[in-house]
Amino acid sequence: MITTSNLSKTYNNNTVLKIDNLEIPKGQSFGLVGNNGAGKTTYFSLLLDLIKPTTGHIKNNDVLVSESEDWKPFTSAFIDESFLIGYLTAEEYFYFIGELRGQNKQDVDNLVGEFKDFFHGEILQQKKYLRDLSKGNQKKAGIVAALIGNPEVIILDEPFANLDPTTQIRLKVIIKDLAEKRGVTVLISSHDLLHVTDVCERIVVLEKGEVVKDLATSEATLKELEAHFTGSVEV
Amino acid sequence: MFKKFISLEWKQFFRSANFGKSIGIKIFMGFLALYFIVVFLVMGFALYPGLKELYPDGDPFIIVNSFIFFWVLADLMIRFFFQKLPVMSVKPLLTLPINRSKIVNYVLGKSVISFMNFLPFFAIIPFSIVLLFNDYNSGVVVTWVLIMLLIILINNFFNFIIESYSSETELSFLPIIVLVGGLYALNFFEIINIADALGNGILVITENPIFLLVLILVLIGLYFFNFKILRKKLFLDASLKTNIKEVKTSNMGWTKRFGDIAPFMQLDIKLILRNKRSKSSVWMLVMGLLYGLFFYPQPIYQDMPVVFGFVGIFVTGIFLINFGQFIPAWDSSYYKMLMSQNLKYEQYLKSKYTLMVMSVFIMFVLSIPYVYFGWKILAAHFAAAIYNVGVNSYVILIGGSYNRKKINLNERAAFNFQGTGAVQWLIGIPLMLFPVAIFSIFYFTINFETGLIALAGLGLTGIIFHQKLMKFITKKYLASKYEMISAFDQEN
């Protein structure tokens, strides 16, 4: 589904990302972990064509991301709060995204209705603008908006940060469900090793912009990751 | 501590993403400032001999004093529109061990070092020198200069009080108009002759400098009033409290007839109506509409059709210039999202274009009553409207592709009252002057009708090439996509 080849991003002679080859098959739940500055957000930004690669390219479903825009209809993302439109209410925001993705109001209502639990009664029918919601609630709205329109690829940057424990658990269920039952390719990044190992079938560790580990998740993965990051502290 | 604040602002200026652009504007402002300085200098020196010639029997000093009232009013008005309280991002400072009162004092103190406060002295000092040469008592002259200084400072701080109150209401510049207009009317209809009273007051003070204390007390009072207002705003929750109002949603079904651009139109309309910053462009419509009344009722302008062209461009284009110049920065806070969404740039731009065209059309229709002052005015407005649709709208969209400055719609910065200042008007100047120049050339070489045809012709040419122009503009936006994303990602 997503093929990365010879990709690198350099700012003033400082290479922040260098991935020679990375293949993410369809329907995989893919986790990206790494310390601050490891290049996680840079990779996602390149994937969304928000920054220009210095060398190489990413192909999303055989579409060259930096040259064509045809990947947009089946790809959606929530990177940070700047993906929200602050002066809309949550419903209006969902409808707006829905219209961009060719969904009518009913479609959007149906989809959003599935997430009543997740919203915990704090998002819908609040008569509040998104900018007046708390950080955690903004995040919930953003994540659900990224699910509108049956995307085949969903990119979530740090989805677990800022969420309360109940919501974190619910979100894990949602993500697992997307990959296993609906065949959606889900890419998430996280600092929380426990969450990623719970959710992702495959975990890639980035360090200073390079892939240093590529693991299929098993019982031992969490231990291995913990050992890795403990080690990198000592070095 | 103040030194640290200054160094913070210095860094903010030089390290900001749109540094290059700011410096261009600063240079232009510099020239403008120089121009005003020269004008005021000349005025300062010429005032005394000029008044002597006009009123050989009067005492120029007394005449000048009787005009101080009008100067105060004009000064207040100009300050309201052009002088903003210096903005400083205070949020990061609030948790640091800095006295809140220190921050407020710094901001208020800095406001004194404003060009607005220095400019009058380029006239006041030369005038005083001339007074001294004409054998006025040096004590009187020195006291007079002090009075002027105090009046300027009083205006300075009074203005911020007005600004802060009008920013809390949704009335924007209505309060200042009512205040200045009211005072002027009181004087004009001689209900209270404030002008003479103030003039006499100043004379009394020059004789008895002890009364300077009255002005000083007023100044101190205003300063502390400002201090209180600002200090209140320095708490994080103070600006949050009022803002969570219940939201009325509407589905704006009428936009559906615009087809695929409907979602963007709805978004733009909500953007305008729901954010303080953009809401002011709606008020501008009212002001723009009434602008013609400054000119048309006066007989001298009846024989100056060039004015019709200018007012026409201004009236029909005011929203276009006001709203258009911040495309696409209006959407800067969620630009990343738009760029990764499934949308066509062309639709996005077309929606902005349609909105501007609609505003021109509405403004033209609303300005039809000006036909009362002559059919030529209506014809000029019509030609100007076509020009705005066919030329200015594209120009402003092209200009937008160079836009690198983020607008923070959610901003509730403690000192950010209106968000826009003088620069906003500077950008509008070429958009208004160029068509007026074209019109004038044809008007003076051939006749009025040809001038209108030239304007309308240019507009129609633009409209005919609409598709081509939009393609070209879309390409420009696509080309600067990455730059815009990274610039809009940065604060300031």
Boltz contact constraints between the chains, C-beta under 6 A:
constraints:
  - contact:
      token1: [A, 48]
      token2: [B, 340]
      max_distance: 6.0
  - contact:
      token1: [A, 50]
      token2: [B, 336]
      max_distance: 6.0
  - contact:
      token1: [A, 50]
      token2: [B, 485]
      max_distance: 6.0
  - contact:
      token1: [A, 52]
      token2: [B, 482]
      max_distance: 6.0
  - contact:
      token1: [A, 72]
      token2: [B, 342]
      max_distance: 6.0
  - contact:
      token1: [A, 73]
      token2: [B, 342]
      max_distance: 6.0
  - contact:
      token1: [A, 77]
      token2: [B, 340]
      max_distance: 6.0
  - contact:
      token1: [A, 82]
      token2: [B, 334]
      max_distance: 6.0
  - contact:
      token1: [A, 82]
      token2: [B, 336]
      max_distance: 6.0
  - contact:
      token1: [A, 83]
      token2: [B, 337]
      max_distance: 6.0
  - contact:
      token1: [A, 85]
      token2: [B, 334]
      max_distance: 6.0
  - contact:
      token1: [A, 86]
      token2: [B, 410]
      max_distance: 6.0
  - contact:
      token1: [A, 87]
      token2: [B, 274]
      max_distance: 6.0
  - contact:
      token1: [A, 87]
      token2: [B, 275]
      max_distance: 6.0
  - contact:
      token1: [A, 89]
      token2: [B, 247]
      max_distance: 6.0
  - contact:
      token1: [A, 89]
      token2: [B, 249]
      max_distance: 6.0
  - contact:
      token1: [A, 96]
      token2: [B, 263]
      max_distance: 6.0
  - contact:
      token1: [A, 99]
      token2: [B, 263]
      max_distance: 6.0
  - contact:
      token1: [A, 100]
      token2: [B, 341]
      max_distance: 6.0
  - contact:
      token1: [A, 100]
      token2: [B, 342]
      max_distance: 6.0
  - contact:
      token1: [A, 100]
      token2: [B, 343]
      max_distance: 6.0
  - contact:
      token1: [A, 101]
      token2: [B, 342]
      max_distance: 6.0
  - contact:
      token1: [A, 127]
      token2: [B, 246]
      max_distance: 6.0
  - contact:
      token1: [A, 127]
      token2: [B, 247]
      max_distance: 6.0
  - contact:
      token1: [A, 131]
      token2: [B, 410]
      max_distance: 6.0
  - contact:
      token1: [A, 132]
      token2: [B, 244]
      max_distance: 6.0
